Structure formats: structure tokens, C-alpha cells
Amino acid sequence: MAVIASQAPIFYAEIGCAELSNYLRTSKPSIIFVLVDTNTHNNCLNIFLQQLETTITIEVIEMEAGEEHKNIETCSGIWETLSELGADRKSLMINLGGGVVTDLGGFVASTFKRGIDYINVPTSLLAMVDASVGGKCGVDLGNLKNQIGVINQPQMVLIDSQYLTSLPANEMRSGLAEVLKHGLIASETYWEKATNLEALTLEDLDDLIIESINIKSSIVQQDPTEQSIRKTLNYGHTLGHAIESYFLTNPNKVTLLHGEAIAAGMVMATHLSFKICGFPENKLRDITKKLNELFPKIDLLEEDYKIVIDLLKFDKKNSHGNINFVLLKDIGEAKIDVNVPNDQLLEAMNYYLKN
Ligand code: GLY
């Protein structure tokens, strides 16, 4: 089955292998570069290479794992390696990894010699349901998340949940935050399904992934360059990204996984939605309870509030000096470009801390 996300087709499981082989036969890349990180080198590369049927030269490039390596220095290293290994404009880059690898690898490919083709093979839940789909790629600027980048669609995205068997539980949870976000912005039924995880089988997980990708793809399809509805995919990310950036560089804080920061950001955004957009209070309570059960409480203190609010000025949705929030009128009914006064932000952070 293929789902079209803007121009990039998404293929599942063994169909993906067949489609990749077809693609390689017809587009005949000069060299295939497989970008991995230290984790996917150990856990995923063999699985991927065993499925790859081709006589084209394959070079593996490895980067360090972790958000702290999602920067322009890592890109420079990879651009140099590509150059040394003779990459030309007909070379293909295959990003085999989580969100850091697919974001950074997509950016490296999109800018090397003004752009070579790339394919995403996401190996984390987060990358499957969010990062690898929709063509956003880029890197952080210092501690500021995803400040440098482009929107450029991959040739295809290959989803295979067998890669998830080696994924640590906290990374699975991190991806779940984006799954839940898709429910909150687009479908109450999906939210209910995704939060009722007690009897989750592998088949259920596959269904959950496909449905999440369908939600995201349909939004990207309508607004590939994020002029309007695509902003809804940033639910919980305005405060979430600011908190993630702050924790990333503060030596007194433990670095958060993206989903952990976004889960906290979604509790806060739902409180703002209740205060500003009339979001039902009973659903706010339910969402808070579910997110608190699934995600560890982050170590945010009252003395951190001001720094977090200061960091909001770097949010990519801002325009003309305004900080634009995505809020909800109800589950599945998002509102974009909502201006939020500072006292409401403080209240939302207090709500998170006290509930
Ligand atoms: N991760 C949000 C988006 O792709 O638009």
C-alpha cells in the first residue's frame, strides 16, 4: 500500500523493498550512500542491507547518535565524506535512522551539489509517524531546535516496524507523543485508540502507525509549505521546543527526548486551549491524566519559566514579532495563529507542575 505525502510516496514493509529495487533499477544512482548513526549501524544496517538488491556501490556513512550532534558541524563532516568518496549529482542518500538522522540526512542531501535524491528509512516510532514524512529537514542552531533547514521531499519513505524491535522503551514513548498529537489535532477516535494501549499487539502498532502517517500526510498534502493547516502539526511544540532547547544546554537539567518535551508542551497547550478557546475542561483533565501516566514528569521549576518564555521568540511559526500558538477548540478542532498573553503562559506552566 502506498500513501502519497505531497510528492513522496510511503511504502510499507516488504512492498517497500520491492519499490526501492524498482527505483534503483530505473533511476540508476551512481553511488548509494547509507547514512546511519552509531545505534542504527549496530541494530538496523544489516537488516536493511540484506533486503537491498542491487549491484550499485554502497557506501555507509556513520554519524554520532543524539540530538547534540544534529548541527552544521556534523553536516560539514558528511559533505566532506561525500566529496571524498566521489559523490556526484546522481548519487543517492538513504537515511537509515531516527528523527535526527532523517532530518540531518535530508538536509545534507538537499544541499549537497544543490541537491541529490534521498530516501528515508525511519527506524524509530517518532521518525516513522512524523520526522521522515513531509519533507522537513534541517539541523539545530546551538541549542535552538531546527532553525536551519529546508522543505524538500524525499523520493520515498519506507516504513517497516521490524526496526522498532530494538528501540528502547523511552524512545518508543517519545514517538508516541507525536502519535497522540495526531489524535488531538485531527481525530478523537484515534486519540482514544492510541491512549488505550493495554493490549497493544504488533498488528495494532502497525495500524496505529499507518493511521498516524495518513493523518500527517493528508495535512502535508493540503499545505506542504506550512502556510496554514500544517501549523497544526506543531501542537504542543511551541512551549515543548523551548523547554527541549533549554534542557539541552542547561547542565543542571537532564536532556529530554523530543516526545517527553512535547508531551509536557501538549499539557500546557491544552490548558491554554481551555482558557482561551473554550476547550472542554473534562477533556483537559482526561488528557492531562493520560499524558502524565505515559510520560515522566519533566524537571521544570518556577525559576525556569522566564527563560522558557524568552526562548519562545525563536519559534519558527512567529511572524511580525508575534508568538503564534496552535490551540484546540476541541479534540480534532485546531486553531492556528493564536496570540497568548504571558500571564496565561505562566498559568499553563503552573498547571503542568501542579497536576
Ligand atoms: N513535524 C511537523 C511537520 O512536519 O510539519
Residues whose N, C-alpha, C, O or C-beta is under 5 A from the ligand:
A	BS01	LIG	V133 G134 K136 R230 L233
